[in-house]
Amino acid sequence: HAIGITASNKAELLLHIGMDTVKLEGKYFHPKVETGAKVHKGDLLLEFDLEKIKEAGYDTTTPVLVTNYTDFADISGETDREVKAGEDLISII
């Protein structure tokens, strides 16, 4: 239901698929990378069944948080549209 990433610029990112989805205990989620793996833009990290998660009554809003945001001068992101695979989501300076 969630993935943590440390970027090459040391930004610590948390991707949380849906709200309260921890209660699903992994049901409908299929990780595609091992813990500690080095990943690159475009790599498939996690597959999940969005429709099943919705049917189970969960909000599928997916926050992406920079947990160490105070270490950076500026963070901006796409908030007004759906971001497609391969598109930039966040800019961190």
C-alpha positions, 0 to 999 in steps of 0.5 A: 500500500506504500513505497518509500524511495530515497532519491539520488538528491537524498529526497525521501519520498513516500508514495501511499496508494489510497487512504487507509489501505494498510487495512487491506493487509497487502490484498490487491497489491503486488510489489515489483521491486525488492526492498533496497533495489535501485530504481529508475524513472519509468520502472514498475514499482508496484501493481495494484487492482484499483477497481478492487480497492475502490469496491472494497470502499477505499478512497484511491487518492494517492499522496506523494510526500517528501518526508524530509522536505525541510532539507530542500529550498523548494518543492513543487508538484503537479496537483491539478491533473492526472500524471501519466507514467513517465511524466514528471510529478515533483520538482525538488530543489 
